[in-house]
Amino acid sequence: MSQTSSLARPVAARRTAGTGRSFRPRRAVFRFVLLILAIVAACYALFPIVLVLAGSLQGDPAKIVTYWDPLSIKAFIPPSWSTSSYSSTINGSFGTAMLNSIIVAVVTVGVGLVMAIMAAFALSVLNFRFKNAIFALVVVSFLIPFDAVSIPLSGTFRAWGLSNSLIGLIIPGLGNGLAVFLLRQFFLGIPAELVDAARVDGMGTFKLITQVFVPLSKPAVIGAGLILFTTQWQEYLWPLLVIGDQGKQVAPVAIGEFVTQFSTDFRGMFAAAVLVTALPMVAVLLLQRYFTQSVIGTGDK
């Protein structure tokens, strides 16, 4: 009996080893297929970005449309290069619109973060009536598209005298339900014992927020700020409804100024599009790890 068992073990080991060797090539092929699909998806996503970037650097603006129909490799690799479109775009009226966008986005992030942190602290730490109902309203608020209420809200802002002002652009972006939700879920992960110990030491609510919750929730705070920034930066319909003065218009709307009744400045429009895209793209690339950590930290709450 023992001799039969000793003979069976090498056979079973050889079978297991053979299965492992056959499984490894399959896994390698699967990874290779996933890599090819990822490369194809990346090329598909980068195609319009590269086309617009190359168009903004075309030395001869008249050749831009020519290289498109039919699509030529010269549309992606211009025969001659020029960066004059960027200097002329920034020095023109679009530069003022870009500055307006930066001011609106920075103020929205600063004030909006303070409001979101206070709301998230109240919904996660404090105990009061209708707490769950209020949190449900916060969740519903970011599920409803803002464009659905933009038109009636713009009439209200005109009645309040907030049209044609940067304040009218900033106010709707301050109350971001997704930022409150993200911070609230992260705050729930902070141990209640730590909060009790801080209160025993005589720490008030303000110090509790600024010295305990905010430092421990750095990824969530940065993620919420990124949400506020990108949401406000890409707004198009709301500035179009509220702002009538060209000097107070924001960058996404100002891109349309390059299209006139009789001509279109493609190179200037592409340069403006690159400038509008570059700032949030850099912000997302630099801060994406914090945003990822904040999302992971809210998954089990």
WOZICOR-V54742 format. One record per residue. RES is the residue in one letter. PHI is phi in whole degrees, 0 to 359 (none if undefined). D_CENTER is the distance of its C-alpha to the mean C-alpha in whole Angstrom. Layout:
RES_PHI_D_CENTER, RES_PHI_D_CENTER
This chain:
M_none_68, S_294_67, Q_292_67, T_296_66, S_295_62, S_293_62, L_284_63, A_286_60, R_296_57, P_298_57, V_295_57, A_295_54, A_296_52, R_295_53, R_295_51, T_296_48, A_296_48, G_295_48, T_295_45, G_296_43, R_294_44, S_284_43, F_283_40, R_297_38, P_298_38, R_296_37, R_293_34, A_294_34, V_294_34, F_297_31, R_294_29, F_296_30, V_296_29, L_297_25, L_296_25, I_297_26, L_296_24, A_295_21, I_295_22, V_296_23, A_296_19, A_295_18, C_295_20, Y_295_19, A_286_16, L_276_17, F_306_20, P_293_19, I_294_17, V_294_20, L_297_22, V_292_20, L_298_21, A_295_24, G_296_25, S_289_24, L_256_26, Q_298_29, G_290_33, D_247_34, P_300_32, A_291_35, K_272_34, I_299_30, V_292_31, T_299_34, Y_286_32, W_273_30, D_231_34, P_283_34, L_296_31, S_241_32, I_296_31, K_291_32, A_290_29, F_257_27, I_234_29, P_298_31, P_297_34, S_229_34, W_244_31, S_203_30, T_255_28, S_295_30, S_296_27, Y_288_24, S_294_27, S_292_28, T_291_25, I_291_24, N_284_28, G_271_28, S_293_26, F_294_23, G_299_23, T_295_23, A_295_21, M_295_18, L_295_20, N_299_19, S_298_16, I_295_15, I_297_18, V_298_16, A_292_13, V_293_15, V_295_17, T_298_14, V_294_13, G_296_16, V_287_18, G_296_15, L_294_15, V_299_19, M_295_19, A_293_17, I_295_19, M_295_22, A_294_21, A_294_20, F_295_23, A_296_26, L_281_24, S_251_25, V_247_28, L_284_30, N_245_32, F_205_33, R_291_34, F_61_31, K_297_29, N_292_28, A_294_28, I_294_26, F_296_23, A_297_24, L_295_23, V_297_20, V_296_19, V_295_20, S_297_18, F_268_15, L_272_16, I_270_18, P_299_16, F_295_16, D_298_18, A_290_21, V_246_22, S_296_21, I_294_24, P_295_26, L_292_24, S_296_25, G_296_29, T_296_28, F_294_27, R_294_29, A_294_32, W_276_31, G_77_31, L_258_27, S_284_27, N_57_26, S_214_25, L_293_22, I_297_22, G_296_22, L_280_19, I_281_18, I_305_19, P_296_17, G_275_14, L_287_16, G_269_16, N_258_13, G_295_15, L_293_12, A_295_12, V_297_16, F_299_16, L_298_14, L_290_16, R_298_19, Q_294_19, F_287_19, F_297_21, L_295_24, G_279_24, I_282_26, P_302_29, A_294_31, E_297_34, L_294_32, V_293_32, D_297_35, A_295_36, A_294_34, R_290_36, V_297_39, D_285_39, G_88_39, M_280_35, G_281_34, T_296_31, F_297_29, K_292_30, L_297_29, I_288_25, T_282_25, Q_254_27, V_240_27, F_290_23, V_295_21, P_298_22, L_283_22, S_245_19, K_304_17, P_299_14, A_291_14, V_295_14, I_294_11, G_297_9, A_294_10, G_297_10, L_294_6, I_296_6, L_299_8, F_293_7, T_294_5, T_296_7, Q_287_10, W_294_9, Q_268_9, E_296_12, Y_235_15, L_294_18, W_297_18, P_299_19, L_294_21, L_278_23, V_267_23, I_262_24, G_249_27, D_280_28, Q_298_27, G_290_27, K_248_24, Q_283_22, V_261_18, A_297_17, P_302_15, V_281_19, A_293_21, I_300_20, G_294_23, E_291_25, F_281_26, V_253_28, T_246_31, Q_294_34, F_247_36, S_205_33, T_225_30, D_273_29, F_297_27, R_295_26, G_294_25, M_295_23, F_292_21, A_297_21, A_295_19, A_296_17, V_294_16, L_295_16, V_293_13, T_279_11, A_296_12, L_297_11, P_295_7, M_295_8, V_296_10, A_298_8, V_293_6, L_296_10, L_282_12, L_247_10, Q_294_9, R_293_12, Y_291_12, F_295_9, T_297_12, Q_297_15, S_292_13, V_292_13, I_297_16, G_291_18, T_261_17, G_288_19, D_253_22, K_269_23
